[in-house]
Amino acid sequence: MIVLAVLRHDQRLADMAGGNNVSESTVRRWRNELIALLAAQAPRLDRTPKKVVRQGGEVVLIDGTLIATQRRTGKADRRNYSGKHQRQGLHFLALTNEKGRLIWISAARPGRTHDNTAARHDRILAHLRAAGLGALADLGFRGLGNDVLDPVIVIGFHASRTHKLTPGQKTTNHVLAVGAPPSNTASPTSRTGGPSPTSAPAPPTPPTSCAPCSS
């Protein structure tokens, strides 16, 4: 319970130690042990797509999300600033099933990480192709290097001032939007029933650090 209070509510280690008659180093050790235990039990990317196929699934949803953190001093924290969201945080890449339930989430990366960069690092395309599984994604994954003749990730079409969408492209975008769950499709918080980071204000005291198991 002490470690859960630290991870879920960002309680200071010294406060939790003093209130429970243990040392701060003991609480820190407990926290690190629990994070390692949960991380070891997390679903693996090389197994998750194959499991979805065995259960009769044909497609998954892929999206990136930012978990907000407090802004810390020093140059080392600059990489955690997301220009897209205009705040500090950690970036996660996630896969959900057709119903929007979280089935895999990546390790934490600096908030400035682009979705495509994270997808390339985790070799998302290779794992999906090996399992014979497709994925739906938003326009943020344009330029991922998908095979045009044999695409793994289906992405909508982008309109610009010089390029207007055809009726067929508009229909494709509409189908993709309808097929994805509302709000942020791969947000860990929206999968658990809580507010999505893109649809609700951030908590008043966000954590100073974040790990996949505590998200």
Helices and strands as residue ranges (DSSP letters): H 2-9, H 13-19, H 24-40, H 48-54, E 59-68, G 75-80, E 81-82, E 87-96, E 102-105, E 109-110, H 115-122, H 124-131, E 134-137, G 139-141, E 153-155, H 167-179, H 188-191, G 212-214
